[in-house]
Amino acid sequence: MSESHEDEPGALDQVLILAPYRRDAEYLVRLLTEHEISVAPCTAADLATHLATGPGVLVATHEALTPGLIAMIGEHLHAQQPWSEMPIVVLLDRASPNARIRTALDAAWPRSRQLFYQRPLTPVELVSGIQSALLARLRQRDVRDHIDREVELRRELNHRVKNILASVSSIFEMTRRGAEDVDALAADFGGRLQALSNVHSAVFQSEGESISIADIAALTFDPYRQQGVSRIEAHGPDVILTGAAGTTLALCLHELTTNAIKYGALSRPEGRVTFRWQILADLRPDLSMEWQEEGGPRVVAPSRVGYGTRYLRSALTGLFGGKPDIDFAAGGLRCTAQGPFSRLAGNPEAEEDVSGG
């Protein structure tokens, strides 16, 4: 049999009592209950059922431990999870062959946690020993929870590293195809990696799995503003995205910005860019985004679709669930996208809050 993954009340914090003779069980239940310790008396017939719940401590009188029950308890101890070590309190009689009993139980339950008390003993001594055993058991639960969390974090880290490496590989391949020389390849690839790194750092520093659009815009545009390109406006309501959605949006804004600097509005002193977002609340709230350039050179639709345009269409479609509108208008490039807010929201209550507003 295997021990259950105990979280329900009456599992690791419960004392199982196996004392079928005289009034031992009645006395133990009353004594431990008075000290606010959860107890569950059992018999030989239902011992297996109680062990399956994963009790915190087993208290047994030595005369109750028949060979069959000793073997059953031994199977339970052997099947415990690596973090688990159920303490067993054995109550001995002064006249019983205590040395022989200890030797037999050590052989039947190797490497188990056994505590022996010789009757008669004071109630304080017994309660103190059982409370100490329960405390040790609850610390084992803390270890279990820590192990579970560590395993979960390792799996999550492995998944994220794979995703990041896949993103980097994809970015490199698509950058390489559009590069004219090694220097251009290095500059474009480095810039895209920096945009990816900035958002990942921001999500990590927020100690959560979300990031605001305003923070994404600041992380993306500030490096260019520091280089003297300060003609980018960004405004919209306070909207929180998931970390994955934020990373994708940052890469899209990076593509639009670098394109504007090389060929669009930001290649001219008088050129300007406006990036705005808003929530459109109707039957369902939608998130709408718009990138608008103006004041730059006359825009001519490209003869072939480059990496930036292909990436924008693919990424924004995945982000919003619908194709974006990329308009190479003569007066300035315009890119818009719209989709259900629930696809991107970084907080579960966001859609309800927007709908209610």
Helices and strands as residue ranges (DSSP letters): E 14-18, H 24-34, E 38-42, H 47-52, E 57-61, G 62-64, H 67-78, E 88-93, H 98-108, E 114-119, H 123-178, H 182-205, E 210-212, H 213-226, E 232-235, E 240-242, H 243-262, G 265-267, E 272-281, E 285-294, H 307-320, E 325-329, E 332-340, G 341-343, H 350-356
